[in-house]
Amino acid sequence: MVQKGRKIWFDGKFAAWEEAQVHVLSHTLHYGVGVFEGIRCYKTEDGKSAVFRLKEHVDRLFDSAHIVLLEIPFSREEICAAIRKTLRANELTEGYIRPIVFLGAGEMGLFVRTNPVHVAIAVWPWGAYLGEKALRKGIRAKVSSFNRHHVNAAMSKGKVNGYYVNSVLAKWEVVKGGYDEAVLLDTEGYVAEGSGENIFMVRNGTLQTPPLTSVLPGITRDAVITIAQRLDIPVKEARFTRDELYIADEMFFTGTAAEITPVRELDDRKIGAGKPGPVTRQIQAAFFDIIRGKIPLFHHWLDRI
Ligand SMILES: Cc1ncc(COP(=O)(O)O)c(C=O)c1O
């Protein structure tokens, strides 16, 4: 259960948590054309709080909206300010931020022109998505029988509500099977991403992640690539197959919710030593230092509240 907050920012005003409601004929509820973001804020070591890469998340929200022809009736600066204001109004110093842009009620059917575009921002406390133990010990993943969408069926540069049916089904399937997270292959059979994460592997000291062709351009993915470059770890963006993951030395997922979650087993095969490897741990440690504001070189990634 989401822990209830006090207020939700809704079209420029605050609504009480229980009162931020929509009409059943809201267009997005029927057809899925809406976009959203997942953002985190963290307590920093100076006793304050900061949003991780706020500008990049808001830019991606606008990119997603542009891709599906939604015009957000606020500027980027207004959305950034609204996110900061919502955190303050809820006195939340560490947790999750969910902006959503959706089409409201009015016309029905597939070609609509006059339905209002609504924007809401909710925040709530949310710990480790896959659990604290997952961050420390790693998880068991499984390749899903569901493929990631073909790039001409769903445009993966957008974080679009309707696309997540695919993620939900993949996640459901593997969790029901006793695993923690799903790996989705693209329509050609190459490794794409997790249900809500990007994927990395380490082999012979080189970090490798699928190119952005059929995956969401993850902001954590980008952070990991930047961190690896700083740590002189070679990085390659090139596609690979599921069996290349089986014989990888290390594997991990990245995402705002999952942060950096090591994978210790895939499809019942141990990955490397079957525990988080040295490269994963080095990158994970740097990432957690950065979000806590411990590394001045990366203070520009922190938007102070
Ligand atoms: C399908 C998918 N891939 C990757 C990611 C990781 O993106 P980010 O690191 O920006 O959260 C997410 C989460 O937003 C996602 O839903």
The ligand as an SDF file (V2000), in Angstrom:
LIG
                    3D

 16 16  0  0  0  0  0  0  0  0999 V2000
   10.8180    0.1490  -18.7930 C   0  0  0  0  0  0  0  0  0  0  0  0
   11.8130    0.9060  -17.9950 C   0  0  0  0  0  0  0  0  0  0  0  0
   13.1150    0.8300  -18.3330 N   0  0  0  0  0  0  0  0  0  0  0  0
   14.0540    1.4790  -17.6440 C   0  0  0  0  0  0  0  0  0  0  0  0
   13.7270    2.2690  -16.5460 C   0  0  0  0  0  0  0  0  0  0  0  0
   14.8000    2.9820  -15.7930 C   0  0  0  0  0  0  0  0  0  0  0  0
   14.7470    4.3690  -15.9970 O   0  0  0  0  0  0  0  0  0  0  0  0
   15.2220    5.3970  -14.8970 P   0  0  0  0  0  0  0  0  0  0  0  0
   16.6100    5.0000  -14.5120 O   0  0  0  0  0  0  0  0  0  0  0  0
   15.1930    6.7150  -15.5760 O   0  0  0  0  0  0  0  0  0  0  0  0
   14.2730    5.2970  -13.7690 O   0  0  0  0  0  0  0  0  0  0  0  0
   12.3840    2.3870  -16.1650 C   0  0  0  0  0  0  0  0  0  0  0  0
   11.9780    3.2360  -15.0330 C   0  0  0  0  0  0  0  0  0  0  0  0
   11.5990    4.3640  -15.2060 O   0  0  0  0  0  0  0  0  0  0  0  0
   11.4060    1.6980  -16.9150 C   0  0  0  0  0  0  0  0  0  0  0  0
   10.1140    1.7820  -16.5700 O   0  0  0  0  0  0  0  0  0  0  0  0
  1  2  1  0
  2  3  1  0
  2 15  2  0
  3  4  2  0
  4  5  1  0
  5  6  1  0
  5 12  2  0
  6  7  1  0
  7  8  1  0
  8  9  2  0
  8 10  1  0
  8 11  1  0
 12 13  1  0
 12 15  1  0
 13 14  2  0
 15 16  1  0
M  END
$$$$
